[in-house]
Amino acid sequence: MHLLALNPLDPHSLLATFGPLGVAAVLFAETGLLIGFFLPGDSLLFTAGLLCATTADATLHLSLPWVLVAAAAGALLGAQTGYLIGRRAGPALLDRADRPRLRAATERAREALDGYGVGKAVVLARFIPLVRTVLNPLAGALRVPARTFTVWQVAGGLVWSLGVTLAGYLLGSQIPGIDTYLLPIIAVIVVLSLIPVAREFLRGRRKTQENRR
């Protein structure tokens, strides 16, 4: 019954059904598989951390150490898998006209690599939805050295996965009963996570208009 009621876009539903394993699986899919760009990475991490600090719902009280391990494992293994997929499949995997959102995200990721360099781009991409999905295979397709990519993706992956989870945990620890406002909090996290996407979209639109002049 839990599986039938599962909503993969709802962090609460994912955590209630799979617990920490759900965190690992979602982060692996979002950062390693191109089919995972729609998954709620940021809100899932924050919600998991918050639920580790609350006990109002015993069925959803999670263990912080296990959630941190699951988050780190999913983020790091996912990124490395995405890199290997891109290295084997090549640029054609990402430049697909039939998937405009994927192609747009690929272009933003390519601009990040060109503008910031590999290290900074790989770290910053962790905090930008869609871009963190495509940058890893793009780095592989562009033949970024494996050692360089691995060092930076591990650094960025740990900062992102552990940092967002601990932020949720600290909020849950400081404000009693905060889990009763879970849905509004998730909505805020989703909006905040989309701000970088909106900024990149507007930046790209201005750049296109300037090129037409």
Secondary structure, DSSP 8 states (H G I E B T S, - for coil): -TTTT--TT-HHHHHHHHTHHHHHHHHHHHHH-GGGTTS-HHHHHHHHHHHHS--SSGGG---HHHHHHHHHHHHHHHHHHHHHHHHHH-GGGT--TT-HHHHHHHHHHHHHHHHH-HHHHHHHHTTSTTHHHHHHHHHHHTT--HHHHHHHHHHHHHHHHHHHHHHHHHHHHHSTTGGGGHHHHHHHHHHHHHHHHHHHHHHHHHHHHHHH-
